[in-house]
């Protein structure tokens, strides 16, 4: 019995005192940018008549809408990959004309939150069906990234609802491609087939 009591006296005190320790937690956040296309992610043109080859398709016929949410100021860049058919024939990207734009309800932010970059041809700022358009960028000048939108003096960081943009894409538009030094598509001896490529939009952080 004496030995039994001695064991209890040694073991029992370990349950008499509570002990605590701290766990350190932390969370680190870096800048975040998300660009997403909301309308018009697939664009196609079908050349079926002589008139299509002569006059092409104006940019405002194909419109893409996109938006950006960013914790920092940002610019938007555009790049176009080669357009080839199943036989490996390549379409001259100079036939593509791209115009950045914005719906009129967001035009008031131009010059303060954001601004367009200068394009290949100053087409003046014009309005078409509630969308105001900037300069023309030609596809053969977009094989490397080019900037379409830059932050304005007050900065353009914000959520999707604050950064709503569009751009319009034309193919073979006669007036545009002639200005770019190309003949009408009818005179380009284009091999038959479906030519496919990709337009890449990228939002990147900027400092004012």
C-alpha positions in Angstrom: 0.0 0.0 0.0 2.8 2.4 0.8 4.3 1.8 -2.7 0.9 2.4 -4.3 0.4 5.7 -2.6 3.9 6.9 -3.6 3.1 6.2 -7.2 -0.1 8.3 -7.1 1.7 11.2 -5.5 4.2 11.3 -8.4 1.7 10.9 -11.2 -1.3 12.9 -10.1 0.2 16.4 -10.0 0.6 16.4 -13.8 -3.1 16.8 -14.2 -3.4 19.7 -11.7 -1.8 22.5 -14.0 -3.0 23.7 -17.4 -0.5 24.8 -19.9 -0.9 27.0 -23.1 1.2 28.0 -26.0 0.8 30.5 -28.8 0.4 29.7 -32.5 1.5 32.5 -34.8 -0.6 33.1 -37.9 -0.1 35.5 -40.8 -1.5 36.2 -44.2 0.4 38.0 -47.0 -1.3 39.4 -50.0 0.3 40.6 -53.2 -1.2 42.5 -56.1 -4.0 40.8 -58.1 -5.2 41.4 -61.6 -8.0 39.5 -63.5 -9.0 40.2 -67.1 -12.0 38.4 -68.5 -13.8 38.5 -71.8 -17.6 38.8 -71.3 -18.9 38.9 -74.9 -17.6 38.0 -78.3 -14.8 35.5 -77.4 -15.1 33.8 -80.8 -14.9 35.8 -84.0 -15.3 34.6 -87.5 -15.7 36.0 -91.0 -17.0 34.2 -94.0 -15.9 35.5 -97.5 -18.6 34.1 -99.9 -19.2 36.9 -102.4 -17.0 39.1 -104.6 -18.2 42.0 -102.6 -16.8 40.4 -99.4 -13.4 40.2 -101.1 -13.6 43.7 -102.4 -14.8 45.5 -99.3 -14.1 43.2 -96.4 -15.8 43.6 -93.0 -15.6 46.8 -90.9 -14.3 46.7 -87.4 -17.6 47.7 -85.7 -19.2 44.5 -87.2 -17.3 42.3 -84.7 -17.2 43.6 -81.1 -15.5 42.0 -78.0 -16.4 43.2 -74.5 -14.0 42.6 -71.6 -13.5 43.8 -68.1 -10.6 44.1 -65.5 -10.5 43.8 -61.8 -7.2 44.9 -60.3 -5.9 45.9 -56.9 -3.2 48.1 -58.6 -3.1 50.4 -61.6 -2.8 48.5 -64.9 -2.4 48.7 -68.6 -4.0 46.4 -71.2 -1.8 44.9 -74.0 -2.9 43.1 -77.2 -1.0 40.6 -79.4 -2.1 38.5 -82.4 -0.7 35.1 -83.4 -0.3 34.0 -87.0 -3.5 33.0 -88.9 -2.9 29.8 -90.9 -5.1 27.2 -92.6 -4.9 23.4 -92.6 -2.3 23.5 -95.4 -0.1 25.9 -93.5 -0.8 28.9 -95.7 -0.6 32.1 -93.7 -2.9 35.1 -94.0 -1.4 38.6 -94.0 -2.2 40.0 -90.5 -2.2 43.4 -92.1 -5.8 42.6 -93.2 -6.9 42.9 -89.5 -7.9 46.3 -88.1 -8.6 46.6 -84.4 -10.1 49.6 -82.6 -10.2 49.9 -78.8 -13.4 51.4 -77.5 -15.6 52.0 -74.5 -19.4 52.2 -74.0 -20.5 55.8 -73.7 -21.6 55.4 -70.1 -17.9 54.8 -69.2 -16.5 57.5 -71.5 -16.4 60.1 -68.7 -13.5 58.2 -67.0 -11.3 58.8 -70.0 -8.5 61.2 -69.2 -8.8 60.6 -65.4 -9.0 56.9 -64.7 -7.7 55.6 -68.0 -6.6 56.7 -71.5 -6.1 55.0 -74.9 -2.7 54.6 -76.4 -1.8 56.0 -79.8 -2.5 53.5 -82.6 -1.2 53.0 -86.1 -3.7 55.3 -87.7 -5.4 58.3 -86.0 -9.1 57.6 -86.8 -10.3 60.2 -84.4 -12.7 59.4 -81.6 -16.0 58.5 -83.2 -19.2 57.1 -81.8 -21.1 54.1 -83.2 -24.2 52.7 -81.6 -23.3 53.8 -78.1 -19.6 52.9 -78.3 -16.9 55.5 -78.7 -13.8 54.3 -80.6 -10.1 55.2 -80.5 -7.3 54.8 -83.0 -6.9 51.9 -85.4 -4.2 49.2 -84.7 -3.2 47.0 -87.6 -2.7 43.2 -87.0 0.7 43.0 -88.6 1.9 45.5 -86.0 0.5 43.3 -83.2 2.8 40.3 -83.6 4.4 41.6 -80.4 2.4 43.0 -77.5 1.1 46.6 -77.9 -0.6 48.7 -75.3 -4.2 49.6 -75.9 -5.2 51.1 -72.5 -3.1 52.9 -69.8 -4.0 54.3 -66.4 -4.9 57.9 -66.1 -3.6 60.4 -63.5 -6.1 59.3 -60.9 -5.4 55.6 -61.4 -7.6 52.8 -62.7 -7.3 50.2 -59.9 -10.8 48.9 -59.2 -13.3 46.1 -59.6 -14.9 44.8 -62.8 -17.8 47.3 -62.7 -15.2 50.2 -62.9 -13.2 48.8 -65.8 -15.4 47.9 -68.7 -13.9 48.1 -72.2 -14.5 46.9 -75.7 -12.6 46.4 -78.9 -13.7 46.0 -82.5 -12.0 43.8 -85.1 -12.3 44.2 -88.8 -11.1 41.9 -91.6 -10.1 43.1 -95.0 -11.9 46.4 -94.6 -11.0 48.2 -97.8 -10.3 51.6 -96.5 -8.3 50.3 -93.6 -6.0 47.9 -95.4 -5.3 50.3 -98.2 -4.1 52.8 -95.6 -1.9 49.9 -94.3 -0.4 49.5 -97.7 -2.3 46.4 -98.8 -4.4 45.8 -101.9 -8.0 44.7 -101.5 -8.3 41.0 -100.5 -9.6 40.2 -104.0 -6.1 41.0 -105.3 -4.1 39.1 -102.7 -4.4 35.6 -104.2 -5.5 34.1 -100.9 -5.5 30.3 -100.9 -8.9 28.8 -100.0 -9.4 27.5 -96.5 -10.3 28.5 -92.9 -7.6 30.5 -91.3 -7.4 30.5 -87.5 -5.4 32.5 -85.0 -5.6 33.9 -81.5 -5.8 37.4 -80.0 -4.2 37.6 -76.6 -5.3 40.3 -74.1 -3.1 40.8 -71.1 -3.5 43.2 -68.1 -0.2 44.1 -66.5 0.6 46.3 -63.4 1.6 49.9 -63.9 2.9 52.6 -61.7 1.8 56.2 -62.1 
